[in-house]
């Protein structure tokens, strides 16, 4: 039973892992035995996290990558493959939401930035990594979606559309690559204590309201999501594929 969550020897690439949920996933996967590749736009931030992990006794390397740039994504895959021989776990976490407000006010440029960064980059990266996983006979892909994908929103609606598209992509990839022993899933977090939610978290009144509407009476922590990611990456999640696992403290089921 102790081996169900063991990631020893596996190579995990996590985009957007210099902070927040991505960083927590990297730490927890490393703690469960994985060799982790830290990736985000700025090499200094990646190196800082990788060094923290190495100082803690884990194996980690840093590869800077802007997920909106196809050549940088390919470089991320090529560098990881050259160093470790392949990728066992891919976590597509990097995302953006530069605009808050109704969809009717969304400019074409903002729409394209959200869709390209959040959806097209995931499509690109999965297509770069999945064939190698198939050759190795096993792989796990985890995409960070959001509960914004599950319901309408008049503030981050376009972001929600992009996250719904990612969940749909996960279902299709799961069907296509399942026969190759590859499992593809999404995680839909609720409100989590990260920079993304800083404006809300820093407002005591709004934070109290958010906690009150959540059955567990608190907002999420990055490790809450990291635990789900470890489950999906490990043998414990071997019979789960094509799913969007909601980790929101019950917010979406509460009246």
C-alpha positions in Angstrom: 0.0 0.0 0.0 2.9 2.4 0.7 3.9 2.2 -2.9 0.7 3.5 -4.3 2.0 7.1 -4.1 5.6 6.4 -4.8 7.1 8.4 -7.7 10.7 7.2 -7.2 12.6 7.4 -10.5 10.0 9.2 -12.4 10.7 12.5 -14.2 8.1 15.2 -13.7 8.0 18.5 -15.7 5.8 21.2 -14.1 5.2 24.4 -15.9 4.6 27.6 -13.9 6.4 26.0 -11.0 8.4 28.9 -9.6 5.6 29.8 -7.2 2.0 29.0 -6.1 0.3 25.8 -7.0 3.0 24.7 -9.5 5.8 25.1 -6.9 3.8 23.1 -4.3 3.3 20.3 -6.9 7.0 20.3 -7.6 7.8 20.0 -3.9 5.3 17.2 -3.2 6.3 15.2 -6.3 10.0 15.5 -5.3 9.1 14.5 -1.7 7.5 11.4 -3.2 10.6 10.5 -5.1 10.3 12.2 -8.5 13.0 14.1 -10.3 11.4 17.4 -11.0 12.0 20.0 -13.7 11.1 23.5 -12.6 9.9 25.8 -15.4 8.6 29.3 -15.7 9.4 32.4 -17.7 12.3 33.7 -15.7 15.4 31.5 -15.3 16.4 33.1 -12.0 13.1 32.2 -10.4 13.4 28.6 -11.7 16.9 28.3 -10.4 15.9 29.5 -6.9 13.2 26.9 -6.5 15.4 24.1 -8.0 18.2 25.1 -5.6 15.8 25.0 -2.6 14.8 21.5 -3.6 18.3 20.3 -4.1 19.2 21.7 -0.7 16.4 19.6 0.8 18.0 16.5 -0.7 15.8 16.2 -3.8 16.8 16.0 -7.5 15.7 19.1 -9.4 16.7 21.0 -12.5 15.6 24.4 -13.9 14.6 25.1 -17.5 13.1 28.5 -18.2 10.2 28.5 -20.7 7.5 30.9 -21.8 4.7 28.5 -22.6 3.3 30.9 -25.3 6.4 30.3 -27.4 6.4 27.0 -29.2 10.2 26.9 -29.6 10.7 27.4 -25.9 8.3 24.6 -25.2 10.2 22.3 -27.5 13.5 23.4 -25.8 11.9 22.4 -22.4 11.1 18.9 -23.8 14.4 18.5 -25.5 16.5 19.6 -22.5 14.6 17.3 -20.1 14.8 14.3 -22.5 18.6 14.9 -23.0 19.2 15.1 -19.2 16.8 12.3 -18.0 16.0 10.2 -21.0 12.3 11.1 -21.1 9.3 12.5 -19.3 7.0 10.4 -17.1 4.7 13.1 -15.7 3.7 16.3 -17.3 1.9 19.0 -15.3 0.5 21.8 -17.4 0.0 24.5 -14.8 1.2 27.8 -16.3 -1.7 30.1 -17.2 -2.7 33.8 -17.5 -5.6 36.0 -16.9 -4.7 39.6 -17.7 -8.2 41.0 -17.7 -10.9 41.1 -15.0 -14.4 42.1 -16.2 -17.3 41.0 -18.4 -16.6 39.1 -21.7 -18.3 41.9 -23.6 -15.4 44.2 -22.8 -12.7 41.7 -23.8 -10.5 42.9 -26.6 -9.4 40.6 -29.4 -5.8 40.9 -28.1 -6.7 39.9 -24.6 -8.9 37.0 -25.8 -6.0 35.7 -27.9 -3.5 36.0 -25.1 -5.7 34.0 -22.7 -6.6 31.3 -25.2 -3.1 31.0 -26.6 -1.3 30.9 -23.2 -3.9 28.7 -21.5 -5.1 26.4 -24.2 -2.8 26.4 -27.3 0.3 26.0 -25.2 -1.2 22.9 -23.4 -2.1 21.5 -26.8 1.4 22.1 -28.1 3.2 20.7 -25.1 1.1 17.6 -24.9 1.7 16.8 -28.5 5.4 17.2 -27.9 5.5 14.9 -24.9 2.9 12.2 -25.5 4.6 10.4 -28.3 7.7 9.9 -26.1 5.5 8.6 -23.3 3.9 6.1 -25.7 7.3 4.8 -26.7 8.2 4.3 -23.1 5.0 2.5 -22.4 3.6 4.8 -19.7 2.8 8.4 -18.9 0.7 10.7 -16.8 -0.5 14.2 -17.9 -2.1 16.6 -15.4 -3.7 19.8 -16.6 -4.7 22.6 -14.1 -8.2 23.7 -15.0 -10.5 25.6 -12.6 -13.9 25.7 -11.1 -14.3 28.8 -13.3 -14.7 26.2 -16.1 -17.8 24.8 -14.5 -20.0 27.8 -14.1 -20.5 31.3 -15.5 -18.6 34.3 -14.2 -18.9 38.0 -14.9 -15.4 38.8 -13.8 -13.1 36.0 -15.2 -15.5 34.5 -17.8 -12.9 34.3 -20.6 -10.4 32.6 -18.3 -13.2 30.1 -17.4 -13.8 29.5 -21.1 -10.1 28.7 -21.6 -10.2 26.3 -18.6 -13.3 24.6 -19.9 -11.4 24.1 -23.2 -8.5 22.5 -21.4 -10.9 20.1 -19.6 -12.3 19.1 -23.0 -8.8 18.6 -24.4 -8.0 16.3 -21.5 -11.0 14.1 -22.3 -10.0 13.8 -25.9 -6.3 13.1 -25.1 -7.4 10.4 -22.6 -9.3 8.6 -25.3 -6.6 8.9 -27.9 -3.6 7.9 -25.7 -5.3 5.5 -23.1 -4.4 2.4 -25.1 -0.7 3.4 -24.8 -1.0 3.3 -20.9 -1.2 7.1 -20.7 -3.6 8.7 -18.3 -4.7 12.3 -18.8 -6.6 14.2 -16.2 -7.4 17.8 -15.1 -7.7 19.3 -11.6 -10.2 22.1 -11.1 -9.1 24.1 -8.0 -11.4 26.5 -6.2 -10.0 29.6 -4.4 -6.5 28.9 -3.4 -4.0 31.1 -1.5 -1.8 32.2 -4.4 -0.8 35.5 -6.0 -3.6 34.9 -8.6 -6.2 35.5 -5.8 -4.2 38.1 -3.8 -6.7 40.9 -4.3 -9.5 38.8 -2.7 -7.4 37.3 0.0 -6.0 40.7 1.1 -9.6 41.9 1.6 -10.7 40.6 5.0 -14.4 41.0 4.2 -14.3 39.3 0.9 -12.1 36.5 2.3 -14.6 35.9 5.1 -17.4 35.7 2.6 -15.4 33.2 0.5 -14.7 31.1 3.6 -18.4 31.2 4.6 -19.6 29.8 1.3 -17.2 26.9 1.4 -18.4 23.9 3.4 -14.9 23.3 4.9 -14.9 27.0 5.9 -11.5 27.9 4.5 -9.9 28.6 1.2 -7.5 26.2 -0.3 -3.7 26.0 0.2 -1.3 25.1 -2.7 -0.6 21.8 -1.0 -4.3 20.9 -1.2 -3.9 20.8 -4.9 -0.5 19.3 -4.9 -1.9 16.2 -3.1 -4.4 15.6 -5.9 -1.6 15.9 -8.4 0.5 13.3 -6.6 -2.5 11.0 -6.6 -3.0 11.4 -10.3 0.7 11.0 -11.1 1.1 7.8 -9.0 -0.1 4.2 -9.1 -3.0 5.3 -6.9 -4.6 7.1 -9.8 -4.0 4.4 -12.5 -7.7 3.7 -13.1 -8.6 7.4 -13.4 -8.4 9.1 -16.8 -10.2 11.8 -18.7 -11.6 13.3 -15.5 -11.7 16.8 -14.1 -11.2 16.4 -10.3 -12.7 19.3 -8.4 -10.7 20.4 -5.3 -12.6 23.4 -4.0 -13.5 22.5 -0.4 -17.1 21.9 -1.6 -17.7 25.4 -2.9 -19.4 24.2 -6.1 -21.8 21.9 -4.3 -22.9 24.3 -1.7 -26.1 26.3 -2.1 
